[in-house]
Amino acid sequence: MKAILIDDELLALNYLEHQLLSITDVEIIGKYTDPMLGKEAIEKREADIVFLDIHIPGISGIELAEILLEGQPNLQIVFVTAFDNFAIKAFELNALDYILKPVRKERILKTINRIKQKREIKSDTNIQEFAVLEMNLLQQFSLFQGQQHIPLHWRTTKVLQLFLYLVHYRGKIVSKSELIELLWREYEPKKAYAQLYTSIYHVRKTLESLGNYFIIRNTSEGYVMTLENVLLDVERFEAFIQSSRTISNETIDVFEQEMSLYKGDYLEGYEYLWAEGERQRLRLQWVGISLKMLDWYHTTNHIEKAIILGLDICNRYPLVEEAYYSLMKICAENRKNHSSVHYHFHRLKTVLLEELNVEPSPAITEWYINWKNKTKE
């Protein structure tokens, strides 16, 4: 395992070198007190592992690690730091990621063994790079390859949110200041940037086992997330909506299949204010097409499907008056379902009063009163 060492303190660097020289699995191919010279060496030489001091002048070790991983995502980085409660808490590193000074041989061996185990696990993974990944953002975030669910373990909820925010703005530059305002506005700038670099690092490490499906690129302004061979349910759903197909006997199967993609709201269950606009937009699209399908089912006498879809709309979005109205008209056509007409009207009235303190629209109320009067005759 070829290693490069970076530490601005020469004594600490030499001591680390001394400890590593006694480990047969490690070959030291460079050591540097200047982090930029170390960076250049890593970019030119085929290093497997970098032992990197967190506290180095000019650039933090976390920031340098994040830059290195952008170009070499498989590079193993082990941080070396003096005992520092703030650093360990802030950087949220696990035992594989950092070694405390003074460096002990036993501790290095433990890290080397963990890296070996990690490589073995990665080589045995069933995830096939370049095969399409399916990524779901409608309802809960999830990843699949074929029928295989791919679990990802996120260091913190903020690391997950950072990843999803970059996916949300995929293909666009997201500035560092924007991310700090979103996630770490309560921190003073130095700590906020440390948190950002650490979290980007952890996003990269979490995605590492997947290969090159998710690529995070640095720019002078911020970061750009690009997706390769990733099929997003939300993009497929949007493409179907934009196709503007007409519902007919020939196309209804396609409508049912594509609309089934909408298992729930965009990033449902994640209370992200930044997702609310997209959530509302996609919701309106689903409701609009669903109402058209409901009407088509009704007019073509697919009554059971019409009722099931109408109830689904009402249960998901109880304020959509048109769904109740359609159900009322469908049930009014069958004397056995007259009690359901009353049920749907009063359910709508109760929901509107509780949520908005308003009555059902005059057209629906007038229809209901007229229908009720006719059924008395």
Beta strands, then each sheet from edge to edge (+ up, - down):
strand 1: 2-6
strand 2: 27-32
strand 3: 49-53
strand 4: 76-81
strand 5: 98-100
strand 6: 133-136
strand 7: 142-145
strand 8: 148-149
strand 9: 173-175
strand 10: 214-218
strand 11: 222-227
strand 12: 230-232
sheet 1: 2+ 1+ 3+ 4+ 5+
sheet 2: 8+ 7- 6+ 12+
sheet 3: 9+ 11- 10+
end
